[in-house]
């Protein structure tokens, strides 16, 4: 079925415009639900901040100050809403994000945590906060098996759902 052959959505007797992408709360959504456009904008914003990191390096600031600047400006941009998009992005997108981190490592001349490690920590942190809050809407998705050590896996019928937050969080919780 042609995806544009459906009846247009009307709100207050006016048609809602069909767009290919939109930005909501700082996250760019596309009609195909891919994250390449969102990640490209994050990488672009982070690369713009690398200029300031270079200037600070030329000013002979100490490594802890450079690392703090990196974590507060560049890493915070790269990891914004990471629990939403990190499971379902392409390897080329991961490479572009990691390229920014490697460039920052060369500027600071120290090792920095990879974005994948940060994404896993963020995912585990959010999963643990959901588990601790019995009033959370998705608390019931995290049920322990009878052994009491592992969580019940969610049945996945598509790769997109397999890579989404809840199945990934359960796999991470079961791996620690």
C-alpha positions as CSV (number, residue, x, y, z in Angstrom):
1,X,0.0,0.0,0.0
2,X,1.3,3.4,-0.9
3,X,2.2,5.2,2.4
4,X,0.8,8.6,1.2
5,X,-2.7,7.2,0.2
6,X,-4.1,7.4,3.6
7,X,-6.7,9.9,4.8
8,X,-5.1,13.1,6.1
9,X,-5.3,13.8,9.8
10,X,-7.7,16.7,10.6
11,X,-7.4,18.8,13.8
12,X,-10.0,21.6,14.3
13,X,-11.0,21.3,10.6
14,X,-7.5,21.8,9.2
15,X,-5.3,19.2,7.7
16,X,-2.1,18.3,9.5
17,X,0.9,18.9,7.2
18,X,2.9,15.8,6.3
19,X,6.6,16.4,6.8
20,X,9.7,14.2,6.2
21,X,11.4,15.3,9.5
22,X,10.7,17.3,12.6
23,X,12.6,18.4,15.7
24,X,11.0,17.8,19.1
25,X,12.7,18.5,22.4
26,X,16.1,18.7,20.6
27,X,15.7,15.3,18.9
28,X,15.2,15.1,15.1
29,X,12.7,12.5,14.0
30,X,12.4,11.4,10.4
31,X,9.4,9.8,8.7
32,X,11.5,6.6,8.3
33,X,12.4,6.6,12.0
34,X,16.1,6.6,11.3
35,X,18.5,8.5,13.5
36,X,21.1,9.6,10.9
37,X,19.8,13.1,10.6
38,X,19.7,13.5,14.4
39,X,23.2,12.1,14.9
40,X,24.6,14.3,12.1
41,X,23.3,17.4,13.8
42,X,24.7,16.3,17.2
43,X,28.1,15.6,15.5
44,X,28.0,19.0,13.8
45,X,27.3,20.8,17.1
46,X,30.0,18.8,18.9
47,X,32.6,19.6,16.2
48,X,31.9,23.3,16.5
49,X,32.8,23.0,20.2
50,X,36.1,21.2,19.4
51,X,37.3,24.6,18.1
52,X,37.1,26.0,21.7
53,X,38.8,22.9,23.0
54,X,41.7,23.6,20.6
55,X,41.9,27.2,21.7
56,X,42.0,26.1,25.3
57,X,44.8,23.6,24.5
58,X,46.8,26.4,22.8
59,X,46.4,28.4,26.0
60,X,48.3,25.7,27.9
61,X,45.4,24.8,30.2
62,X,45.9,21.7,32.4
63,X,44.4,18.3,31.3
64,X,41.8,18.2,34.1
65,X,40.4,21.6,32.9
66,X,40.3,20.4,29.3
67,X,38.6,17.1,30.3
68,X,36.0,19.0,32.3
69,X,35.3,21.2,29.4
70,X,35.0,18.2,27.0
71,X,32.6,16.4,29.4
72,X,30.5,19.5,30.0
73,X,30.2,20.7,26.4
74,X,31.1,18.1,23.8
75,X,30.2,14.8,25.6
76,X,26.9,16.2,26.8
77,X,25.9,17.1,23.3
78,X,26.9,13.7,21.9
79,X,25.0,11.9,24.6
80,X,21.8,13.9,24.6
81,X,18.9,11.5,24.4
82,X,21.3,8.7,23.8
83,X,19.0,6.1,25.4
84,X,16.5,6.8,22.6
85,X,18.8,6.5,19.6
86,X,21.8,4.5,20.6
87,X,20.4,1.0,20.0
88,X,19.1,1.7,16.5
89,X,21.8,3.8,14.7
90,X,23.9,2.7,11.9
91,X,27.6,1.8,12.2
92,X,28.5,4.8,10.1
93,X,26.7,7.0,12.6
94,X,28.6,5.4,15.5
95,X,31.9,6.0,13.6
96,X,31.1,9.7,13.1
97,X,30.3,10.1,16.8
98,X,33.4,8.2,17.9
99,X,35.5,10.3,15.5
100,X,34.6,13.4,17.5
101,X,35.7,11.6,20.7
102,X,39.0,10.5,19.1
103,X,39.7,14.1,17.9
104,X,39.0,15.3,21.4
105,X,41.4,12.7,22.8
106,X,44.1,13.9,20.4
107,X,43.5,17.5,21.5
108,X,43.5,16.8,25.2
109,X,46.2,14.1,24.9
110,X,44.4,11.7,27.3
111,X,42.0,8.8,26.9
112,X,38.3,9.4,27.1
113,X,35.4,6.9,27.5
114,X,33.8,5.7,24.3
115,X,30.3,6.7,23.5
116,X,29.2,3.1,23.6
117,X,30.4,2.7,27.1
118,X,28.5,5.9,28.1
119,X,25.4,4.7,26.4
120,X,25.5,1.4,28.2
121,X,26.0,3.1,31.6
122,X,23.1,5.5,30.8
123,X,20.9,2.5,29.8
124,X,21.7,0.6,33.0
125,X,21.1,3.7,35.1
126,X,17.7,4.3,33.6
127,X,16.8,0.6,33.8
128,X,17.8,0.6,37.5
129,X,15.7,3.7,38.2
130,X,12.7,2.1,36.5
131,X,13.2,-1.1,38.6
132,X,13.4,0.9,41.8
133,X,10.2,2.8,41.1
134,X,7.2,0.5,41.4
135,X,4.9,3.4,40.2
136,X,6.8,3.7,36.9
137,X,4.6,2.9,33.9
138,X,7.2,0.3,32.6
139,X,8.2,-1.3,35.9
140,X,6.3,-4.4,35.0
141,X,8.6,-5.1,32.0
142,X,11.5,-5.8,34.4
143,X,10.4,-9.1,36.0
144,X,12.8,-11.4,37.7
145,X,13.0,-15.1,36.7
146,X,12.3,-17.6,39.4
147,X,16.0,-17.8,40.2
148,X,15.9,-14.2,41.3
149,X,19.1,-13.4,39.5
150,X,18.2,-12.6,35.9
151,X,15.4,-10.7,34.3
152,X,12.8,-12.2,31.9
153,X,13.6,-11.3,28.3
154,X,11.0,-9.5,26.2
155,X,10.0,-11.4,23.1
156,X,11.3,-9.6,20.0
157,X,9.8,-10.1,16.6
158,X,11.7,-7.3,14.8
159,X,15.3,-6.2,14.8
160,X,14.2,-2.6,15.5
161,X,12.4,-3.7,18.7
162,X,15.4,-6.0,19.6
163,X,17.7,-3.0,19.5
164,X,15.3,-0.6,21.4
165,X,15.7,0.5,25.0
166,X,13.8,-2.2,27.0
167,X,15.2,-5.4,25.4
168,X,18.7,-3.9,25.4
169,X,18.4,-2.8,29.0
170,X,17.3,-6.3,30.1
171,X,20.2,-7.8,28.1
172,X,22.6,-5.4,29.8
173,X,21.2,-6.1,33.3
174,X,21.5,-9.9,32.7
175,X,25.1,-9.5,31.5
176,X,26.4,-7.9,34.7
